[in-house]
Amino acid sequence: MEREKERKNLFDKLNQAVLDMTEQVFGQKGREFVENTQYQIKEFNISAIRAWVNFTDKFLEDSKLIDNEIVKKTSSTVKDLLKQLKILEEDSEEDF
């Protein structure tokens, strides 16, 4: 876990350095452009992950693989992690 924190910290520092360099070279507008691009890429990635989960759910259901306990547990684990990352929404009471 500590290694993951160090890695995230390193990426955060790298990101900040790139933003600072961009601002120094291209000004505030350049920095805003890179920040906007980062946001758009993040949103695209989240959309792609959600589409992959929906496709996988449909495939597992149609192929009856979801009846396999190992597949069911693995799918559930992946979804739980994605919910923790706020990529997927928590199931509401109405879904049950």
C-alpha positions in Angstrom: 0.0 0.0 0.0 2.8 2.4 0.8 4.4 1.8 -2.6 1.1 2.8 -4.2 1.0 6.0 -2.2 4.6 6.8 -3.3 3.7 6.0 -6.9 0.6 8.3 -6.8 2.7 11.0 -5.1 5.3 10.7 -7.9 2.6 11.0 -10.6 1.0 13.9 -8.8 4.4 15.7 -8.7 5.1 14.9 -12.4 1.6 16.2 -13.4 2.2 19.4 -11.4 5.6 19.9 -13.0 4.2 19.4 -16.5 1.4 22.0 -15.7 4.0 24.4 -14.3 6.3 24.0 -17.3 3.4 24.5 -19.7 2.3 27.6 -17.9 5.9 29.0 -18.0 6.2 28.3 -21.8 2.7 29.0 -23.0 1.1 31.1 -20.2 -2.1 30.6 -18.3 -4.0 29.7 -21.4 -1.6 26.9 -22.1 -2.0 25.5 -18.6 -5.8 25.8 -18.8 -5.7 23.9 -22.1 -3.7 21.0 -20.6 -5.9 20.9 -17.5 -9.0 20.8 -19.8 -7.4 18.0 -21.9 -6.6 16.0 -18.7 -10.2 16.3 -17.6 -11.6 15.2 -21.0 -9.3 12.2 -21.1 -10.3 11.2 -17.5 -14.0 11.5 -18.5 -13.4 9.4 -21.7 -11.6 6.7 -19.7 -14.4 6.5 -17.2 -17.0 6.3 -20.0 -14.9 3.5 -21.7 -14.7 1.6 -18.4 -18.4 1.9 -17.8 -19.1 0.7 -21.4 -16.8 -2.3 -20.9 -18.6 -3.2 -17.6 -22.0 -3.1 -19.3 -20.7 -5.2 -22.3 -19.1 -7.7 -19.9 -22.3 -7.9 -17.8 -24.4 -8.6 -20.9 -21.9 -11.1 -22.3 -21.7 -13.0 -18.9 -25.5 -13.0 -18.7 -26.1 -14.1 -22.3 -23.4 -16.8 -22.1 -24.6 -18.0 -18.7 -21.0 -17.6 -17.4 -22.4 -15.5 -14.6 -23.7 -18.7 -13.0 -20.0 -19.8 -12.4 -19.1 -18.8 -8.8 -15.6 -17.8 -9.7 -16.7 -15.6 -12.5 -19.4 -14.1 -10.3 -17.0 -13.4 -7.5 -14.4 -11.9 -9.8 -17.0 -9.6 -11.5 -18.2 -8.5 -8.1 -14.7 -7.7 -6.9 -13.9 -5.6 -10.0 -17.2 -3.7 -9.6 -16.6 -3.1 -5.9 -13.2 -1.6 -6.8 -14.7 0.6 -9.5 -17.3 1.8 -7.0 -14.6 2.7 -4.5 -12.9 4.7 -7.2 -16.3 6.4 -7.9 -16.3 5.1 -11.5 -19.4 3.1 -11.0 -22.3 4.2 -8.8 -23.4 2.3 -5.7 -26.4 0.1 -6.2 -29.5 1.9 -4.8 -32.1 0.2 -2.7 -34.5 0.5 -5.7 -32.2 -1.8 -7.8 -33.1 -4.8 -5.5 
